Amino acid sequence: ASGIILAVVAIGITALVYGAVALLVKMDDVGLKLAEIGRLAATRSLGLGMVKAMPYVLKVISIIGTAAMLWVGGNIIVHGLEVLGWHWPYETIKGIAKSVGGESGFLNWVVTATLDGILGLALGLVLIPIVNRLIVPVAGLFFPEKKAAAAH
């Protein structure tokens, strides 16, 4: 029964996310149409406002999305290291979160998420140059057609 509930929730969340993305992708088109063919001045103003707001909306979404990826990536690394027997990062982050935010609760979560995000950012800053300067060139030796395609 819990598997069915999990599947239903997963499908629902997926539909919600894809629906939200579809609305965002079409928001400027809808706004442009409202601005062009709206019968009322308020409708045309709303449409123009939607078009003008899109760059800011997308900027905010990109910032939130980047922060979420850093947080989730850092959290995956922290938990993975703990499962593999290296408990120091997990215990350190949990200890700091507990000392700042108590045993549990919102503040504890914020501290944990922030520290996981900082770890994710630090790892990314270390790994991106390694990937670009070592792994990509070596992969290009084995897959030259992909290297040529990436250059275009």
N, C-alpha and C positions, 0 to 999 in steps of 0.2 A: 504494500500500500504506500509506503514512504517513497518508493521508486517512482510510482505513478504520480504522486504529488510533486516530486522533484521535477519530473519530466514536464508536467503541466506548468509549473512555475517557470522553468527554463524557457519553454515555448512562449509563454506570456511575456517574459522579460525581453526575449529576443524580438518579438513583434513590437513591443513598446519602443525599444531602442531603434529598430529599423524605421518605425513610424515617425519617431522624432527626427531622425536623420532626413527622411523624405520631406518632412515639413520644413526643415532648415534649408534643404537644397532648393525647394520651390518657393521659399518665402520672398525672395527678391522678385521672382517672376510674378507672383500673386500681387505684390506691392506695385510693380510696374503696371500691371493690368488695371489695378484699382486707380492708380494715378492717371492713366490714360482714359479710361472709360467710366470712371465713377460719376454718378449723376449729381451727387452732393459734394459741396466743397470739403466737408468733413471726411468723406470717403476718399477723395483725391489726396487730401493731406495725410490721411492714414497710410495710403499707398506710398506716397513719397517718403514718409517717415520710415516705413518698412525698408524701402530701398536704401535710404541713407544709413539706417541702423545696421545693415548687414555686415559691413566691414568690422564694426565694433563687436557685434555678436560673434562673428567668426574668430576674432582675436581673443575674446574672453574664453570661448570654447577651446581654442588651441592651448591657452595657458592652463585651463583646468584639466584638459586631457593630458598634457605633458606632466603636470604634477601628479595626476592619478597614475600614469605609467611608471613614473619614478617611484612612487609609493608602493605600488603593487610589485614592481620588479625588486625593489629592496626587500620587501616583505617575503617574497619567494626565496630570495637568497638567504635571508636570516633564518627562515624556517628550514630550508634545505640543509644549511650548515648544521643546525641543531640536530636534525634527524641523522646526519652523517657523523655526529659525535663531537662537533666543535660547538660547544654551548656558550662560549664567551660572548659573541655578538648578541644572541637572543637574551641571555641573562643580563647583560649590560643595559640593553635598551629597555627591558622590562623593569630593571632596577631604577633607572632614571625616571621612567614613566610613573612608577609607583611612588617615588619620592616627590615628584611634582604633582601628580594627579590623583594620588590615592590608589587603593587596591584595584578599583575598576571605575568605570564611568566615562563621561565624555572627555574630560581633560586628560585622563590616562590614555584614551584612544588618540587624541590629538597629538600628544607627545610621542606616542609609539609611531603613528603614521608619519609625523614630521621626521623623526630619526630614521625610519625606514626609507623615506624619500631622500634624505641626505646621503644615506649609504648608497641608494640606487644611483644618484647623481655622481657620487665619487667614483663608483665602479664604472659608470658610463664614460666619465672623463678619462679614466685610465684605459679602458678597453677600446674605445673608438679609434685612437691613434694606432693601437696594436693591430686592429682589424684592417684599417686602411693601409698601413705600411708593411704589414707582414702577410696577413691571411689573404687579402684580395690579390696581391701580386702572385703569391704562390698558387692560388686557385686559378689565376689567369694562365699559368703554365699548363694546367690540366684541361682548362675549358677556354681556349683562345677565342672562340666565337662569341662567348658571353662578354669577354673583355672588350672585343671590338664593338659589340653592340652598346656597351656601357659608355664608350667614348663618343658615341653619336648623340 
